[in-house]
Amino acid sequence: LQNTTDSPVTVETLDDVPEHVLRGLPEDVRLFPSAVDKTRLGVWATKSILKGKKFGPFVGDKKKRSQV
């Protein structure tokens, strides 16, 4: 039996992503459906990213390693 009281699944789209996030993505990084959660977007590299590569600007709260 199918439960008819389930709410519809919301799928994140590019329209949900703030403009500053899209502007801060490096040239070789794209947002596509996540491999972990198909209802969310994930960050995908179109080529290898060198260790230490920085991109931004950073917007948000910095967290200690123990907090993530």
C-alpha positions in Angstrom: 0.0 0.0 0.0 1.2 3.5 -0.8 0.9 6.1 2.0 -1.1 9.0 0.5 -0.2 11.3 3.4 3.5 11.6 2.5 4.4 15.1 1.5 6.0 15.5 -2.0 9.8 15.4 -2.1 11.4 18.7 -2.7 14.3 18.7 -5.1 16.9 21.4 -4.8 17.6 23.3 -8.1 20.0 25.9 -9.4 17.2 28.5 -8.8 17.6 27.7 -5.0 21.3 28.6 -5.0 22.2 32.2 -4.0 23.8 34.2 -6.8 27.0 34.8 -4.7 27.5 31.1 -4.5 27.3 30.7 -8.2 29.7 33.6 -8.7 32.2 32.1 -6.3 32.5 28.8 -8.0 35.8 28.2 -9.8 35.7 27.7 -13.6 36.1 23.9 -13.4 33.4 23.3 -10.7 29.7 22.8 -11.4 26.6 22.1 -9.3 24.8 18.9 -10.3 22.5 16.5 -8.4 24.4 15.0 -5.4 25.7 11.4 -5.5 24.8 11.1 -1.9 21.3 12.7 -1.8 19.5 13.0 -5.2 17.2 15.7 -3.7 20.1 18.0 -3.2 22.8 19.6 -5.4 26.4 18.6 -5.0 29.7 20.2 -6.1 31.4 18.4 -8.9 34.8 19.1 -10.5 35.1 18.9 -14.2 38.9 18.4 -13.8 41.3 17.7 -11.0 41.7 20.5 -8.4 45.2 21.0 -7.1 45.7 20.6 -3.3 45.6 24.1 -1.7 43.6 25.7 -4.4 41.5 28.6 -3.0 38.3 30.0 -4.3 35.5 32.2 -2.9 34.6 34.6 -1.6 33.8 32.8 1.7 30.4 33.7 3.1 29.4 32.1 6.4 30.7 31.2 9.8 34.1 29.6 10.1 34.1 26.3 12.0 36.8 24.5 13.9 37.7 21.1 12.6 36.1 19.6 15.7 32.8 21.2 14.8 32.4 19.7 11.4 
